Amino acid sequence: MNRIVYLQHVPFEGLGSIEGWARGQGHAVSAIRFFETHSFPAMADFDWLIVMGGPMGVHDEDVYPWMEDEKRFVDRAVSDGKVVIGICLGAQLIADVLGARVFRNAHREIGWFPMRLEGKEEIEVLRDLPDTVEAFHWHGDTFDLPSGAVKIGSSEGCLNQGFVYSEKVYAFQFHLEVILDGVRDLIRNCRDEMVDGTYIQTPEEITEDPRRFESANQHMSSILHRIAGRSL
């Protein structure tokens, strides 16, 4: 059993399919919700840290003062050798903590777009996935690769879609954990970001095919199984 702590930035962006996978595998799951009263656990009290997404940016400490404490906590978790997984904003926070530049991407990506995996031979946790996966995206920022990181892949709209660092740190700019109800919540709360753009789909395009969610969740479970196997 692993003790999993996840960092949640907004009420409408939770663990998605990761929660069902974790509880089904017998892992203990607890949350730190920055929109509620919260405190950080001691490093000895958890094994995995999962940093979720949100509409804020990594440089918004003036608006979200808890973000400075969050960055320090993520940095300690990395240094302490925990499994650290970041998704979307979480990936950007990890990149920032590791000293990489986080900046506005040339394109905003919102919707389902193919992503080419580029590090499968070096990154063991990706080996069960096809060379190209259809992933869900909702981001306007991106990052440079931290020194020593191995790139995961890219899409037409975003050069760096993630990286692995030091075999225990996984940054995913894309979403494979999304479930239909979660995406509907995201659309309701962030619909103002869905302007015309090359890589921005409509709400109908995003939600019309439940098989997309099922396939993405299967890929997420595959990655998590391999991470769990490596962390034993």
N, C-alpha and C positions, 0 to 999 in steps of 0.2 A: 504493500500500500504506500502510495505517495501522498504527502500532505501538500495540497495545491492551494495557493493564495492567488487571487486575481484582483487587479486594480481596475475599478469601473469608474469612468469619468462622467458619464451621464446616465440617467435612468433607462434610456431607450437603446442602449448598446451594451448588452450583456455577453455571456459566454456562448450563446447559441448552441450548436450541436456539441461543443466541447463539454458542456455540463453533463449531458446524457452519457457521453463516452466515459467521462471520469467516474461518475457514480456507478455506471455499469461495470467498470473495472475494479470497483471497491476502493477508489481513492477518496480521501477526505477533501472537501471543497469549502473554502470560506472566502469572503469578499471584503475588500476595503473599498468603500464607496465614498468618493471625495465630495459628493453632493450631500453627504450626511456627516454627522459626527464620527470621527474615525481616529484610529491609532495604528501604528505599524507594529507588527509582531517582531520578536527577536529572530535573528537569523537561524537559531537552533530550532525554531518552532515550525519551519516549513521546508519543503524539498524543491518545489517548483514555484516559480512566479510567472504569472501570465498578465501581460499589460495590454489592455483592450484599447479600442478606438474612441473617437470623440471629435466634435466639430472644432475644438480649439487647436491652436498650434503650439509647437514646442517652445516658442519664444514669448508666449503669452503670460509670463509670470506676474506681470503687473495686474492682469485681470484675474488670474487664478493663483494666488500666492502659495497655495499648497503644492504647486508644481515644482518649486525648488526642493521641498522636502521629498517629493516623489522621485526626482532625479537622483538625489543622494541615496535613497533607498534602493533604487534600481542599480546604481553603481556599486553599492555594498553587496547586493545579491550576486552580481557578476563577479566581483572580486572574491566572494566567498565560495565560488564554484557551484552555485545553484543552477538548475535548469531554468533558463529565462526565455520566455517566448513573448514576442511583441507582435501585435496585429494592428496594421494601419498606423494610427497615432502612436501606438505602442512601439512599432518598429522604428518610427522617427525618433521617439524618445531614446531608444537604445542607441541609435546612430549618434544622436547628440551626446549622450553620456560617454560614448567611445571616441569622441573628438571629431566626428565627421560633420560636414556642413549639411544643414537641413534648410531647404529653400523652396520657393514657389516653382512648381513644375510648369513646363511650357503648355501643357494641356491639363484640364480637370478631367478625371476619369470617373464616371458614374454609370454603372451597369455591368453587364456580363461581356467580357472581352477575353480573347485567347491570350495566354501567356506562355512563352517558350521557356522551358526549363533548361538552364545552361550549365549546371554544376552537378548533374546526377552522378557522374563517375566519382566525384570527390565527396559528395554529400550523401551519406548512406540513407538518411531518412527519406530521401526523395526517390529511391530506386524502384519502388512499386508503382510510381506514377507514370503516365505516358509522357512523351517528350513535349507535348503541348496540352495544357489543361485550360478549360474555360473557367475563369475565376470571376468572382464579384469584386468590383472596385468602387470605392467612394472616397476620393482624395483629391486635393489640389496641390499638396506639397510633395516633395521627394527629398532624396538625400544622396550624398556621395557615399561610396563604400568606405567604412572605417579601415584603417591600416590593419592588415592581417586577415581581413574578412574574405570569405569566398562567396561570390555572387550566385544567387539562386536563379534568376531569370529576368526577362524583360517582356514588355508588351509594345505594341506600336505607339502607344501614348506615353509610355514611361520607361526610361532606360533601365533603372534599377528597381526591381520589384522585390528585393529582399536579399538577405545574406545570412550566412552562418559564421559564427565567430567562436573560436576556441572550443569547438565541439559540443558546447553546452548552451550556446546563446543563438536563438533563432529569431530572425526579424522577417516578418511577412508583411509587405505593403498591401497585399491583396487579402481577400476574405474567402476562406473555404468553409468557415464555421457558420455562415449565415443560414437562418431558417426563414421561412416565408413570413411568419408573423413579425419576426424581428426586422425584416426589411420593410414591411409595411409601416412599422413604428418609425423607422429611420426616414422613410419618405414623408410621413406626417410631420415630423419635427424639423426636417432639413430641406423641405421642398423648395425653399428659396434658392438653393444652390443648383437646382435643375434647370439651368438656362440653356439656350441653344449652344451646342458645341459638337465638335467632331466625334468626341468620345463620351457623349452624354445621351443616355437612352431615356425614354419616357417611362413613367410608372407602369404603364401597361406592358411595355416590352420587358421590363425587369421582372414582373410578377407572373407573366402569362404561362410559364412552363415550369411546373414543380419538379420535373426531372433534373433541371439544372441544380436545384438545391440538393437533391438526393445525391447526384454525382459529386458535387463539391464536398458534401459532408463525408462521403466515403473516402475521398482523398485526404480530408482532414484526419479521419480516424486512422488511416494508414500511416500518416506522418506521426501522429501521437503514439501509436503502437511502437513504432521504431524508436522514437525518443525514449519511451518508457523502457524498452529493452536495453538501450544504451546506458540508462541511468541506474540500472540495477547494480 
